């Protein structure tokens, strides 16, 4: 799917086609961006990642391809294609791609 092209509503789309891999980079593409939440697809080249940070809301990571090492509140986990993880609000988290890795991040902006 060409970069910048809107995702067509009401049509099946392969998750893998939303973003491609780029050497030495993290690539992201927003699929839905609403006041109540966002859905973003990411790809990470091997060894790339996101430094430790926190978010004010829970977030769901759905692994589409590859494998990553995730740290949540000091606890390390490996997540692989077909798995998901809920990142709790207010808890520090980070990730590093153990191999090329794609994830769909769903953030709902609500407390509770």
Helices and strands as residue ranges (DSSP letters): G 15-17, E 26-34, E 37-44, E 49-53, E 59-65, E 67-72, E 75-80, E 84-87, E 93-97, E 101-108
